[in-house]
C-alpha cells in the first residue's frame, strides 16, 4: 500500500438536509483535494432527489444497496407519518440517525478506496484541505479526545462506549476514558472490514444485527475502541486537533455571532459545521463561503 492511500469522501444525508448537502458538495469541489470520489449515502426514497448532485466524481448510493434486505424503512405513525422508522424482526426499531451510522460503516464493503474520509452534510469547507493530511509515515490519523469521558457530563458517550465494548467483546475497561467522535475524520477501509469480522465473530450474527441490538451506539466509538483496544493501534496514529469547527447545540447565530464563530477558527480548521436542527439560516452560510 502506498504511504498515502486513495481516499473517498463519504457523506450520509437525507432530504431535509439536501440544500446543505448541495453547499457541502460545492465547497468540496472548490477546496478539497486528495480524494478520488465522493459518495452520498441516502435512504431509498431520497435517491432521486440527491441524483441532482451527482457528477463524474460524486455518486449517490441507495441504502438498500448497503444494508441487509431485512431492514426496511416505513412512515412512522408516531410522527404523523412525517418521519421514517426502520423495522425488522432482527433489531429494535431504528431512527434515521441510527441508519446513517450503519451506512457509514457499510460503505467499506462496497468501495475500493482505502481511506474513508467522513464529512457530514451540514459542513461547508472554507479553506483548502488535502485528504493526505490524514496520513503520516504510512499510518492513518485516528481522532481522539484523550480522557474526555472522565468528566461527568458525557452520559451518552459512556453508554456508547459501553455498548462498543460489548459488541467488540472487550471485557475491560467497560467504558473507555477516550472519545473518538468528531466531524471530518478518516478510517482505514481494511480496519473497518476487520472490525466487522470481529463483531460477527463475537456475536455470531450479522454485524448490523449485533450493532443494533443495543440501539444506543456510536460508529465512531466502535471504530476507535476497535483500533486502540482490539487491533492495538495498528496502522494508526492519534490526533486530537479538530479540522472542523462545529456549532453543536443552542440557538441560531446572529450575523455578528456567526462572523465571530468563523473568525475564531483555529489554524488547522478548514471547515464549519452548523447543525441543521439548530436552524442557522443557510443563506447566511452561503454568503459567508461565497457560494
Secondary structure, 3 states (H helix, E strand, C coil): CCCCCCEEEEEECCHHHHHHHHHHHHHHHHHEECEEEEEEEECHHHHHHHHHHCECCEEEEEHHHCCCCCCEEEECHHHCCCCEEEECCCCCCECHHHHHHHHHHHHHHCCCCCEEEECCCCEEECCCEEHHHHEECCEEEEECECCHHHCCCCHHHHHHHHHHHHHHCCCCCCCCCCECCCCCEEEEHHHHHHHHHHHHHHHCCCHHHHHHCCCCCCHHHHHHHHHHHHCCCCCEEEECCCCEEEECCCCCCCHHHHHHHHHCCCCCCCEEEECHHHCCCHHHHHHHHCC
